């Protein structure tokens, strides 16, 4: 007679990366069940990825197909380096990272750090962006094979694989590290500075690249490409080109550099990952309020910035949102992005990056002289659009906590107006600072009204458009401390909603640009009051119309923004 075997006596199999991959695929399949819109967004993401992959493939394969060995190194070093930099920075400032498998959910399981890191890393490789990147960089294999034969092609295959692994490891390590920093209130100031510095590097880099291309000094560009080729950003991508040039030893060293960079990034990720799983740092000692009277207790819930607010439902919503925009890591990361990009984009557009690099101070004066109220209005319109698009998924920040508002029966118009006011308490000073800084840099103090008018008009239109987008197209965010995490499929949703809202906002704010072009000097005096009235009216109209829609679909919105376990 067979003796039954207990669960404790059954042989256990070691957990391997394939278990994490299977778990991710199963979670994805479950998320798509009964969610036609998720399937549609996923298909749209696949199509967009294929379009990106095809364009990147032909661009990187062009030197090999044309037999231009001179440009092969430039394409591999700069193309691969920019791709790695994009994987490093774009998750921080725009797209986010896929957190289908939230590391915090594995905290209580008996898994070693090595098992967890390798498993999550393997699961991260199963995604549409990784597949699109791999197809695109295959063009480097074609280039290396056309110029150096099969040996160069095989080495480039290894380099491409290492490069893709490096991109994913860099994205995971950096977002995990910044998530830990931004979650801790004690180091949030330092994290904000670091994030601003990282984003600020994009401006000087673009200036240098544009200036170098305009000069067409190919010898200098080739020298820069060789230097980039020995850094982790370009080493794995240029290995096959070195074999084609007869430098097999250099190719081996570059492959080792790529492998070592991946190892360092995974070690960095493992350290920050363990910290994220343990939990947030202590927010500080708690204060005993047992002796406080009821009025004082209520006053403590209102930050100093909203001390003017009435102690009613509207004021309570403003106080809550104001507090969340500073304390929530996700929201705080968006505010930092608005502050940094809002300064650099107008300066680069109005001063002309290529002229600054090629001609120094003379070009600065020429670019300043070539600036016009129309060009300034266009650049300010973009900043206002970018600032407002942050609230395109404002209910997604709340998640299941939005149920409290649904149960309390908060009117939609009150809800949206309160959210607009709280967000504006942070953004309006930033936008005012952008106008003043640009006026000083351009040496046009009389244009402050034009800048601020276009800026606030676009911002008000953006609040109106994104109020509707957030009500009709809200989606859930993962329950994780990582402010850059996104559910699978939500990245495509975020990109699509962002693009649509930005286009609609720009179209709504175009009359300010037209007025700047037609009215001439008169617009210098009318821009500020007209822009403020235009933006305020648009925001109030948007809250009025979107508020009715919110009243009708509160349950549906709550279901959409509630994370599915």
Helices and strands as residue ranges (DSSP letters): H 17-32, H 36-66, H 69-74, I 75-79, H 80-93, E 97-98, G 103-106, H 113-124, H 128-183, G 185-187, H 188-215, H 218-229, G 236-238, H 239-244, H 248-278, H 294-300, G 304-306, H 313-327, H 329-351, H 353-370, H 373-388, G 389-393, H 394-398, G 399-402, H 403-408, H 412-442, G 445-447, H 448-472, E 485-486, H 490-519, G 520-522, H 523-552, H 554-561
